Amino acid sequence: MRQTGRPSLNPRMLIGAVIIKHILNLDDREIVAQITENMYLQYFLGYSFYTKEAPFDPSLFVDIRKRLSEELIAEMNEKIHGFSMERSSPNPDKDKKDNGPRGGEVSHKGEVIFDATVCPQDIAYPTDIGLLNKARKIPEEIIDELHYKNRVGKKPRTYRKNARKKYLKVAQNRNPSRKTIRKGIKAQLQFLRRNFNTLEKA
């Protein structure tokens, strides 16, 4: 028998969308747009992969608000906060051991602020010359592996030291000019083309 009507949604998605709405303080359409564009919000809602499709129609928030009151949302937030504080609280047995036989209270109490927008600073921005530098290393590793398995004749030259030197000349420049960038990209493309030609001859 064919089913009609709107398909059911995961309760985690609905409750998570309401929590996001109350935290960001946005309207219904903007919340759906933010969820569609933000992979972190989709992960919070239980998605296993990123998708560009909207999770549901913004009009669904009207039905959600009828069933979930503001008091219930506040209660859910309190429970989530309490659960996170319990997991982050130190082990009392370990504290007694560290503080000696007397035990005692921990003197370094404070307030922890969680920020989901923080990201590591050591993530390199994907520039064209950086991607070319990574692509250049792949055929170099293949050439090394092929020569290691079949040691016949001399190892083909890859000029990797010269290529890395030219890459660092651009990458370590805080404000390179367009001419410098074009010159560096052209050099990396030449090294990459030479490595592929070497692999074709092998």
C-alpha positions in Angstrom: 0.0 0.0 0.0 1.4 3.4 -1.0 2.0 5.8 1.9 1.0 9.4 1.6 1.9 12.5 3.5 5.1 14.1 4.8 7.9 11.6 5.6 8.9 11.3 9.3 12.1 13.0 10.5 14.6 12.0 13.1 13.7 13.5 16.6 17.3 14.3 17.1 17.2 16.5 14.0 14.1 18.4 15.1 15.3 18.9 18.7 18.7 19.9 17.5 17.3 22.4 15.0 15.2 24.0 17.8 18.3 24.3 20.1 20.3 25.9 17.2 17.5 28.3 16.6 17.4 29.4 20.3 21.2 29.7 20.5 21.6 31.7 17.2 18.3 33.6 17.6 17.4 33.5 13.9 14.1 33.1 12.1 12.9 29.9 10.6 14.1 30.3 7.1 17.5 31.5 8.1 18.0 28.5 10.4 17.2 26.1 7.6 19.6 28.0 5.3 22.4 27.9 8.0 21.9 24.1 8.4 22.0 23.6 4.7 25.3 25.6 4.3 27.1 24.6 7.6 28.6 21.1 7.9 29.2 21.6 11.6 25.5 22.2 12.2 24.7 19.1 10.1 27.1 17.0 12.2 25.3 18.3 15.4 22.0 17.2 14.0 23.4 13.6 13.4 24.3 13.8 9.7 27.0 11.2 8.7 28.0 13.3 5.6 27.6 16.8 4.2 24.6 17.5 2.0 23.4 20.6 0.2 19.7 19.7 0.5 17.6 21.4 3.1 16.7 19.1 6.1 13.1 20.2 6.1 10.7 23.0 5.2 10.9 26.1 7.4 7.1 25.8 8.0 7.8 22.7 10.1 9.0 24.9 13.0 5.4 25.9 13.5 4.4 22.3 14.3 7.5 21.9 16.5 6.8 25.0 18.6 3.3 23.6 19.2 4.7 20.5 20.7 7.9 21.8 22.4 7.5 24.8 24.7 10.2 27.2 25.7 10.3 25.6 29.2 11.0 22.2 27.7 13.8 23.7 25.5 15.3 25.4 28.6 15.2 22.1 30.5 16.9 20.2 27.6 19.7 22.9 27.6 20.1 22.5 31.4 20.5 18.7 31.1 23.0 19.0 28.2 25.0 21.5 30.1 24.9 19.4 33.3 26.0 16.3 31.3 29.0 18.2 29.8 30.0 19.5 33.2 29.9 16.0 34.7 32.1 14.6 32.0 34.6 17.5 32.3 34.7 17.4 36.2 37.9 15.9 37.7 38.0 12.5 39.3 37.5 12.9 43.1 39.7 9.8 43.9 42.5 11.3 41.8 42.2 14.7 43.5 42.5 13.1 46.9 45.6 11.2 45.8 47.1 14.3 44.3 46.3 16.6 47.2 47.7 14.2 49.8 46.0 12.3 52.7 44.0 15.4 53.7 42.3 15.7 50.3 41.2 19.3 50.4 39.6 21.4 47.8 41.1 22.4 44.5 42.4 26.0 44.6 42.5 26.6 40.8 38.8 26.7 40.1 37.5 28.8 37.2 35.1 29.1 34.4 35.4 27.3 31.1 34.0 28.9 27.9 33.3 26.5 25.0 33.6 28.0 21.6 32.6 25.9 18.5 34.1 28.4 16.1 37.7 27.8 17.3 39.9 25.9 14.9 43.6 25.0 15.0 46.0 27.6 13.7 48.4 25.2 12.0 46.0 24.4 9.1 47.5 25.7 5.9 45.2 27.7 3.5 44.9 25.7 0.2 46.7 27.9 -2.3 47.4 26.9 -5.9 51.2 26.6 -5.4 50.7 24.6 -2.2 48.5 22.1 -4.0 51.0 21.8 -6.8 53.8 21.2 -4.3 51.8 18.3 -2.8 51.0 17.0 -6.3 54.7 17.2 -7.2 55.7 15.0 -4.3 53.3 12.1 -5.3 55.1 11.1 -8.5 58.5 11.6 -6.7 57.4 9.0 -4.2 56.3 6.7 -6.9 59.6 7.1 -8.7 61.5 6.3 -5.5 59.4 3.2 -4.9 59.8 1.9 -8.5 63.6 2.4 -8.4 63.8 0.7 -5.0 62.0 -2.4 -6.3 63.9 -2.6 -9.6 67.4 -1.2 -9.2 68.4 -1.1 -12.9 70.5 1.8 -14.0 70.6 5.2 -12.4 67.7 6.7 -10.6 65.9 9.3 -12.7 66.5 12.9 -11.6 63.5 14.7 -10.0 65.2 18.0 -9.0 63.2 17.9 -5.8 65.6 20.1 -3.9 65.4 22.8 -6.5 61.6 22.5 -6.7 61.2 22.8 -2.9 63.6 25.8 -2.9 61.4 27.6 -5.4 58.2 26.6 -3.6 59.5 27.9 -0.3 60.6 31.2 -1.9 56.9 31.9 -2.6 55.3 30.1 0.3 57.4 31.9 2.9 56.8 35.3 1.4 54.1 37.0 3.4 53.1 39.3 0.6 54.1 37.9 -2.7 53.4 39.8 -5.9 51.3 38.4 -8.7 54.3 38.0 -10.8 56.1 36.0 -8.1 53.1 33.7 -7.7 52.8 33.1 -11.4 56.4 32.4 -11.7 56.3 30.0 -8.7 53.2 28.2 -10.1 54.9 27.9 -13.6 58.0 26.4 -12.0 56.0 23.8 -10.0 54.0 22.9 -13.1 57.3 22.3 -15.0 58.6 20.0 -12.2 55.3 18.2 -12.1 55.3 17.7 -15.9 58.9 16.4 -15.8 58.0 13.9 -13.1 55.1 12.6 -15.1 57.2 12.3 -18.3 59.7 10.3 -16.2 57.0 7.9 -15.1 55.7 7.4 -18.7 59.2 6.4 -19.8 59.6 4.0 -16.9 
